[in-house]
Amino acid sequence: MPRTEFRIIPPFNFDLSIKFCERTKFDVLDRNDKYCLKRFTKIDNTPVFIEIGCGGTADKPVGLAKWSYPEGGQIDENRISATAGKILSADIDLKPFYRKLDQSAKLK
């Protein structure tokens, strides 16, 4: 399977993020040696099987994606990266949220 990396805005907790991705019985989370989210999706009307993982640390995360086309076809690697990032909400900057929490005496 081809693979690519994609940008994730730190800080990022992969375990917590993929819990929100498990919406249905069809979203399979492989907790074995690879620890990745596996999902079928369509990109540009082409069915794609995608495995999404994360490397690095919470402060320097790196998104990892592998994919295959069950029915054949070609999709630009950037579209795969964008879709994987969208599934994980990897482009959301949580720093303002954490700064606000840090200011609250009740939440410390």
CORNOR-V969504 format. One record per residue. RES is the residue in one small letter. BURIAL is + if it has 9 or more other ideal C-beta (glycine too) atoms within 8 Angstrom, else -. Layout:
{{RES & BURIAL} {RES & BURIAL}}
This chain:
{{m & -} {p & -} {r & -} {t & +} {e & +} {f & +} {r & -} {i & +} {i & +} {p & -} {p & -} {f & +} {n & -} {f & +} {d & -} {l & -} {s & +} {i & +} {k & -} {f & -} {c & +} {e & +} {r & -} {t & -} {k & -} {f & -} {d & +} {v & -} {l & +} {d & +} {r & -} {n & -} {d & -} {k & -} {y & -} {c & +} {l & +} {k & +} {r & +} {f & -} {t & +} {k & -} {i & +} {d & -} {n & -} {t & +} {p & +} {v & +} {f & +} {i & +} {e & +} {i & +} {g & +} {c & +} {g & -} {g & -} {t & -} {a & -} {d & -} {k & -} {p & +} {v & +} {g & +} {l & +} {a & +} {k & +} {w & +} {s & -} {y & +} {p & -} {e & -} {g & -} {g & -} {q & -} {i & +} {d & -} {e & -} {n & -} {r & +} {i & +} {s & +} {a & +} {t & +} {a & +} {g & +} {k & +} {i & +} {l & +} {s & +} {a & +} {d & -} {i & -} {d & -} {l & -} {k & -} {p & -} {f & -} {y & +} {r & -} {k & -} {l & -} {d & -} {q & -} {s & -} {a & -} {k & -} {l & -} {k & -}}
